[in-house]
């Protein structure tokens, strides 16, 4: 069972460790910097977005963020699940939690991107109702852009 809750300052070290571990396991060449704990609050939590962590048996094993883009558009991101806890539906629960929060905040559309190499992530997004809206380069890496309208 996964408990989703809002990021707390005490989660900072575990968030950074999870970020580094999941990027290494994904073997992707896209290496976004880890979320800076000092900016999580200002970037995501101060009224315009969200940063959720997933905890099971007292261990932080998942995380995801929601970033304000415009008054009607938000961007889920920073999504990752510890490799030992993947394929249990935790990513889907996390994505749903971010979508629910986006709707609560009044956003009507979500957009996101993932690398072409991250086929599992692409499958998750497609199965959750996201549609591919384009492809391009981001920081020198080929990415797939997705979008979804919220009810």
Contact map, one row per residue, 1 for C-alpha under 8 A:
1110000000000000000000000000000000000000000000000000000100000000000000000000000000000000000000000000000000000000000000000000000000000000000000000000000
1111000000000000000000000000000000000000000000000000011100000000000000000000000000000000010000000000000000000000000000000000000000000000000000000000000
1111100000000000000000000000000000000000000000000000011100000000000000000000000000000000000000000000000000000000000000000000000000000000000000000000000
0111110000000000000000000000000000000000000000000001111000000000000000000000000000000000000001001000000000000000000000000000000000000000000000000000000
0011111000000000000000000000000000000000000000000001111000000000000000000000000000000000000000000000000000000000000000000000000000000000000000000000000
0001111100000000000000000000000000000000000000000111100000000000000000000000000000000000000000000000000000000000000000000000000000000000000000000000000
0000111110100000000000000000000000000000000000000011100000000000000000000000000000000000000000000000000000000000000000000000000000000000000000000000000
0000011111110000000000000000000000000000000000000000000000000000000000000000000000000000000000000000000000000000000000000000000000000000000000000000000
0000001111110000000000000000000000001000000000000000000000000000000000000000000000000000000000000000000000000000000000000000000000000000000000000000000
0000000111111000000000000000000000000000000000000000000000000000000000000000000000000000000000000000000000000000000000000000000000000000000000000000000
0000001111111110000000000000000000000000000000000000000000010000000000000000000000000000000000000000000000000000000000000000000000000000000000000000000
0000000111111111000000000000000000001000000000000000000000000000000000000000000000000000000000000000000000000000000000000000000000000000000000000000000
0000000001111111100000000000000000000000000000000000000000000000000000000000000000000000000000000000000000000000000000000000000000000000000000000000000
0000000000111111110000000000000000000000000000000000000000010000000000000000000000000000000000000000000000000000000000000000000000000000000000000000000
0000000000111111111000000000000000100000000000000000000000010010000000000000000000000000000000000000000000000000000000000000000000000000000000000000000
0000000000011111111100000000000001100000000000000000000000000000000000000000000000000000000000000000000000000000000000000000000000000000000000000000000
0000000000001111111110000000000000000000000000000000000000000000000000000000000000000000000000000000000000000000000000000000000000000000000000000000000
0000000000000111111111000000000000000000000000000000000000001100000000000000000111000000000000000000000000000000000000000000000000000000000000000000000
0000000000000011111111100000000001100000000000000000000000000000000000000000000100000000000000000000000000000000000000000000000000000000000000000000000
0000000000000001111111110000000001000000000000000000000000000000000000000000000000000000000000000000000000000000000000000000000000000000000000000000000
0000000000000000111111111000000000000000000000000000000000000000000000000000000001000000000000000000000000000000000000000000000000000000000000000000000
0000000000000000011111111100000000000000000000000000000000000000000000000000000111100000000000000000000000000000000000000000000000000000000000000000000
0000000000000000001111111111001000000000000000000000000000000000000000000000000000000000000000000000000000000000000000000000000000000000000000000000000
0000000000000000000111111111000000000000000000000000000000000000000000000000000000000000000000000000000000000000000000000000000000000000000000000000000
0000000000000000000011111110000000000000000000000000000000000000000000000000000000100000000000000000000000000000000000000000000000000000000000000000000
0000000000000000000001111111000000000000000000000000000000000000000000000000000000000000000000000000000000000000000001000000000000000000000000000000000
0000000000000000000000111111100000000000000000000000000000000000000000000000000000000000000000000000000000000000000000000000000000000000000000000000000
0000000000000000000000110111111000000000000000000000000000000000000000000000000000000000000000000000000000000000001011000000000000000000000000000000000
0000000000000000000000000011111000000000000000000000000000000000000000000000000000000000000000000000000000000000000000000000000000000000000010000000000
0000000000000000000000000001111100000000000000000000000000000000000000000000000000000000000000000000000000000000001000000000000000000000001010000000000
0000000000000000000000100001111110000000000000000000000000000000000000000000000000000000000000000000000000000000000000000000000000000000000000000000000
0000000000000000000000000000011111000000000000000000000000000000000000000000000000000000000000000000000000000000000000000000000000000000000000000000000
0000000000000000000000000000001111100000000000000000000000000000000000000000000000000000000000000000000000000000000000000000000000000000000000000000000
0000000000000001001100000000000111110000000000000000000000000000000000000000000000000000000000000000000000000000000000000000000000000000000000000000000
0000000000000011001000000000000011111011000000000000000000000000000000000000010000000000000000000000000000000000000000000000000000000000000000000000000
0000000000000000000000000000000001111111000000000000000000000000000000000000000000000000000000000000000000000000000000000000000000000000000000000000000
0000000010010000000000000000000000111111100000000000000000000000000000000000000000000000000000000000000000000000000000000000000000000000000000000000000
0000000000000000000000000000000000011111110000000000000000000000000000000000000000000000000000000000000000000000000000000000000000000000000000000000000
0000000000000000000000000000000000111111111000000000000000000000000000000000000000000000000000000000000000000000000000000000000000000000000000000000000
0000000000000000000000000000000000111111111110000010000000000000000000000000000000000000000000000000000000000000000000000000000000000000000000000000000
0000000000000000000000000000000000001111111111000000000000000000000000000000000000000000000000000000000000000000000000000000000000000000000000000000000
0000000000000000000000000000000000000111111111000000000000000000000000000000000000000000000000000000000000000000000000000000000000000000000000000000000
0000000000000000000000000000000000000011111111001000000000000000001000000000000000000000000000000000000000000000000000000000000000000000000000000000000
0000000000000000000000000000000000000001111111111110000000000000111100000000000000000000000000000000000000000000000000000000000000000000000000000000000
0000000000000000000000000000000000000001111111111110000000000000000000000000000000000000000000000000000000000000000000000000000000000000000000000000000
0000000000000000000000000000000000000000111111111000000000000000000000000000000000000000000000000000000000000000000000000000000000000000000000000000000
0000000000000000000000000000000000000000000111111000000000000000000000000000000000000000000000000000000000000000000000000000000000000000000000000000000
0000000000000000000000000000000000000000000111111100000000000000001100000000000000000000000000000000000010000000000000000000000000000000000000000000000
0000000000000000000000000000000000000000001111111110000000000000111100000100000000000000000000000000010010000000000000000000000000000000000000000000000
0000010000000000000000000000000000000000000110011111000000000000111000000000000000000000000000000100100000000000000000000000000000000000000000000000000
0000011000000000000000000000000000000001000110001111100000000011110000000000000000000000000000000000000000000000000000000000000000000000000000000000000
0001111000000000000000000000000000000000000000000111110000000011100000000000000000000000000001000100000000000000000000000000000000000000000000000000000
0001111000000000000000000000000000000000000000000011111000011111000000000000000000000000000000000000000000000000000000000000000000000000000000000000000
0111100000000000000000000000000000000000000000000001111100011110000000000000000000000000010001000000000000000000000000000000000000000000000000000000000
0111100000000000000000000000000000000000000000000000111111111100000000000000000000000000000000000000000000000000000000000000000000000000000000000000000
1110000000000000000000000000000000000000000000000000011111111000000000000000000000000000000000000000000000000000000000000000000000000000000000000000000
0000000000000000000000000000000000000000000000000000001111100000000000000000000000000000000000000000000000000000000000000000000000000000000000000000000
0000000000000000000000000000000000000000000000000000001111110000000000000000000000000000000000000000000000000000000000000000000000000000000000000000000
0000000000000000000000000000000000000000000000000000001111111000000000000000000000000000000000000000000000000000000000000000000000000000000000000000000
0000000000100110000000000000000000000000000000000000111101111100000000000000000000000000000000000000000000000000000000000000000000000000000000000000000
0000000000000000010000000000000000000000000000000000111100111110000000000000000011001000000000000000000000000000000000000000000000000000000000000000000
0000000000000000010000000000000000000000000000000000111000011111000000000000001111000000011001000000000000000000000000000000000000000000000000000000000
0000000000000010000000000000000000000000000000000011110000001111100000000000011110000000000001000000000000000000000000000000000000000000000000000000000
0000000000000000000000000000000000000000000000000011100000000111110000000001111100000000000001100100000000000000000000000000000000000000000000000000000
0000000000000000000000000000000000000000000100001111000000000011111000000001111000000000000000000100000000000000000000000000000000000000000000000000000
0000000000000000000000000000000000000000000100001110000000000001111100000111100000000000000000000100010000000000000000000000000000000000000000000000000
0000000000000000000000000000000000000000001100011100000000000000111110000111100000000000000000000000000000000000000000000000000000000000000000000000000
0000000000000000000000000000000000000000000100011000000000000000011111101110000000000000000000000000000000000000000000000000000000000000000000000000000
0000000000000000000000000000000000000000000000000000000000000000001111111110000000000000000000000000000000000000000000000000000000000000000000000000000
0000000000000000000000000000000000000000000000000000000000000000000111111100000000000000000000000000000000000000000000000000000000000000000000000000000
0000000000000000000000000000000000000000000000000000000000000000000111111000000000000000000000000000000001100000000000000000000000000000000000000000000
0000000000000000000000000000000000000000000000000000000000000000000011111100000000000000000000000000000001111000000000000000000000000000000000000000000
0000000000000000000000000000000000000000000000000000000000000000000111111110000000000000000000000000000000111110000000000000000000000000000000000000000
0000000000000000000000000000000000000000000000001000000000000000011111011111000000000000000000000000010000101110000000000000000000000000000000000000000
0000000000000000000000000000000000000000000000000000000000000000011110001111100000000000000000000000000000000111000000000000000000000000000000000000000
0000000000000000000000000000000000000000000000000000000000000001111000000111111000000000000000100110000000000111000000000000000000000000000000000000000
0000000000000000000000000000000000000000000000000000000000000001111000000011111000000000000000000000000000000001000000000000000000000000000000000000000
0000000000000000000000000000000000100000000000000000000000000011100000000001111100000000000000000000000000000000000000000000000000000000000000000000000
0000000000000000000000000000000000000000000000000000000000000111100000000001111110000000001001100000000000000000000000000000000000000000000000000000000
0000000000000000011001000000000000000000000000000000000000000111000000000000011111000000001000000000000000000000000000000000000000000000000000000000000
0000000000000000010001000000000000000000000000000000000000001110000000000000001111101100011000000000000000000000000000000000000000000000000000000000000
0000000000000000010011000000000000000000000000000000000000001100000000000000000111111100000000000000000000000000000000000000000000000000000000000000000
0000000000000000000001001000000000000000000000000000000000000000000000000000000011111100000000000000000000000000000000000000000000000000000000000000000
0000000000000000000000000000000000000000000000000000000000000000000000000000000001111100000000000000000000000000000000000000000000000000000000000000000
0000000000000000000000000000000000000000000000000000000000001000000000000000000011111111010000000000000000000000000000000000000000000000000000000000000
0000000000000000000000000000000000000000000000000000000000000000000000000000000011111111111000000000000000000000000000000000000000000000000000000000000
0000000000000000000000000000000000000000000000000000000000000000000000000000000000001111110000000000000000000000000000000000000000000000000000000000000
0000000000000000000000000000000000000000000000000000000000000000000000000000000000001111111000000000000000000000000000000000000000000000000000000000000
0000000000000000000000000000000000000000000000000000000000000000000000000000000000000111111110000000000000000000000000000000000000000000000000000000000
0100000000000000000000000000000000000000000000000000010000000100000000000000000010001111111111000000000000000000000000000000000000000000000000000000000
0000000000000000000000000000000000000000000000000000000000000100000000000000001110000101111111100000000000000000000000000001000000000000000000000000000
0000000000000000000000000000000000000000000000000000000000000000000000000000000000000000111111110000000000000000000000000001000100000000000000000000000
0000000000000000000000000000000000000000000000000000000000000000000000000000000000000000111111111000000000000000000000000000000000000000000000000000000
0001000000000000000000000000000000000000000000000001010000000111000000000000001000000000011111111100000000000000000000000000000000000000000000000000000
0000000000000000000000000000000000000000000000000000000000000001000000000001001000000000001111111110000000000000000000000000000000000000000000000000000
0000000000000000000000000000000000000000000000000000000000000000000000000000000000000000000111111111000000000000000000000000000000000000000000000000000
0001000000000000000000000000000000000000000000000000000000000000000000000000000000000000000011111111100000000000000000000000000000000000000000000000000
0000000000000000000000000000000000000000000000000101000000000001110000000001000000000000000001111111110000000000000000000000000000000000000000000000000
0000000000000000000000000000000000000000000000000000000000000000000000000001000000000000000000111111111000000000000000000000000000000000000000000000010
0000000000000000000000000000000000000000000000000000000000000000000000000000000000000000000000011111111100000000000000000000000000000000000000000000000
0000000000000000000000000000000000000000000000000100000000000000000000000000000000000000000000001111111110000000000000000000000000000000000000000000000
0000000000000000000000000000000000000000000000001000000000000000010000000100000000000000000000000111111111110000000000000000000000000000000000000000000
0000000000000000000000000000000000000000000000000000000000000000000000000000000000000000000000000011111111110000000000000000000000000000000000000000011
0000000000000000000000000000000000000000000000000000000000000000000000000000000000000000000000000001111111100000000000000000000000000000000000000000000
0000000000000000000000000000000000000000000000011000000000000000000000000000000000000000000000000000111111100000000000000000000000000000000000000000000
0000000000000000000000000000000000000000000000000000000000000000000000110000000000000000000000000000011111110000000000000000000000000000000000000000000
0000000000000000000000000000000000000000000000000000000000000000000000111100000000000000000000000000011111111100000000000000000000000000000000000000010
0000000000000000000000000000000000000000000000000000000000000000000000011000000000000000000000000000011001111100000000000000000000000000000000000000111
0000000000000000000000000000000000000000000000000000000000000000000000011100000000000000000000000000000000111110000000000000000000000000000000000011110
0000000000000000000000000000000000000000000000000000000000000000000000001111000000000000000000000000000000111111000000000000000000000000000000000011110
0000000000000000000000000000000000000000000000000000000000000000000000001111000000000000000000000000000000001111100000000000000000000000000000001111000
0000000000000000000000000000000000000000000000000000000000000000000000000011100000000000000000000000000000000111110000000000000000000000000000001110000
0000000000000000000000000000000000000000000000000000000000000000000000000000000000000000000000000000000000000011111000000000000000000000000000111100000
0000000000000000000000000000000000000000000000000000000000000000000000000000000000000000000000000000000000000001111101001100000000000000000000111000000
0000000000000000000000000001010000000000000000000000000000000000000000000000000000000000000000000000000000000000111111000000000000000000000011110000000
0000000000000000000000000000000000000000000000000000000000000000000000000000000000000000000000000000000000000000011111100000000000000000000001110000000
0000000000000000000000000001000000000000000000000000000000000000000000000000000000000000000000000000000000000000001111100000000000000000000000000000000
0000000000000000000000000101000000000000000000000000000000000000000000000000000000000000000000000000000000000000011111111100000000000000000000000000000
0000000000000000000000000000000000000000000000000000000000000000000000000000000000000000000000000000000000000000000111111110000000000000000000000000000
0000000000000000000000000000000000000000000000000000000000000000000000000000000000000000000000000000000000000000000001111111000000000000000000000000000
0000000000000000000000000000000000000000000000000000000000000000000000000000000000000000000000000000000000000000010001111111100000000000000000000000000
0000000000000000000000000000000000000000000000000000000000000000000000000000000000000000000000000000000000000000010001111111110000000000000000000000000
0000000000000000000000000000000000000000000000000000000000000000000000000000000000000000000000000000000000000000000000111111111000000000000000000000000
0000000000000000000000000000000000000000000000000000000000000000000000000000000000000000001100000000000000000000000000011111111100000000000000000000000
0000000000000000000000000000000000000000000000000000000000000000000000000000000000000000000000000000000000000000000000001111111111100000000000000100000
0000000000000000000000000000000000000000000000000000000000000000000000000000000000000000000000000000000000000000000000000111111111110000000000000000000
0000000000000000000000000000000000000000000000000000000000000000000000000000000000000000000000000000000000000000000000000011111111000000000000000000000
0000000000000000000000000000000000000000000000000000000000000000000000000000000000000000000100000000000000000000000000000001111111000000000000000000000
0000000000000000000000000000000000000000000000000000000000000000000000000000000000000000000000000000000000000000000000000000111111100000000000000001000
0000000000000000000000000000000000000000000000000000000000000000000000000000000000000000000000000000000000000000000000000000111111110000000000000111000
0000000000000000000000000000000000000000000000000000000000000000000000000000000000000000000000000000000000000000000000000000110011111000000000000111000
0000000000000000000000000000000000000000000000000000000000000000000000000000000000000000000000000000000000000000000000000000010001111100000000011110000
0000000000000000000000000000000000000000000000000000000000000000000000000000000000000000000000000000000000000000000000000000000000111110000000011110000
0000000000000000000000000000000000000000000000000000000000000000000000000000000000000000000000000000000000000000000000000000000000011111000000011100000
0000000000000000000000000000000000000000000000000000000000000000000000000000000000000000000000000000000000000000000000000000000000001111100001111000000
0000000000000000000000000000000000000000000000000000000000000000000000000000000000000000000000000000000000000000000000000000000000000111110001111000000
0000000000000000000000000000000000000000000000000000000000000000000000000000000000000000000000000000000000000000000000000000000000000011111111100000000
0000000000000000000000000000000000000000000000000000000000000000000000000000000000000000000000000000000000000000000000000000000000000001111111100000000
0000000000000000000000000000010000000000000000000000000000000000000000000000000000000000000000000000000000000000000000000000000000000000111110000000000
0000000000000000000000000000000000000000000000000000000000000000000000000000000000000000000000000000000000000000000000000000000000000000111111000000000
0000000000000000000000000000110000000000000000000000000000000000000000000000000000000000000000000000000000000000001000000000000000000000111111100000000
0000000000000000000000000000000000000000000000000000000000000000000000000000000000000000000000000000000000000000001100000000000000000011110111110000000
0000000000000000000000000000000000000000000000000000000000000000000000000000000000000000000000000000000000000000111100000000000000000011110011111000000
0000000000000000000000000000000000000000000000000000000000000000000000000000000000000000000000000000000000000000111100000000000000011111000001111100000
0000000000000000000000000000000000000000000000000000000000000000000000000000000000000000000000000000000000000011110000000000000000011111000000111110000
0000000000000000000000000000000000000000000000000000000000000000000000000000000000000000000000000000000000000011100000000000100001111100000000011111000
0000000000000000000000000000000000000000000000000000000000000000000000000000000000000000000000000000000000001111000000000000000001111000000000001111100
0000000000000000000000000000000000000000000000000000000000000000000000000000000000000000000000000000000000001110000000000000000011100000000000000111110
0000000000000000000000000000000000000000000000000000000000000000000000000000000000000000000000000000000000011100000000000000000000000000000000000011111
0000000000000000000000000000000000000000000000000000000000000000000000000000000000000000000000000010001000111100000000000000000000000000000000000001111
0000000000000000000000000000000000000000000000000000000000000000000000000000000000000000000000000000001000010000000000000000000000000000000000000000111
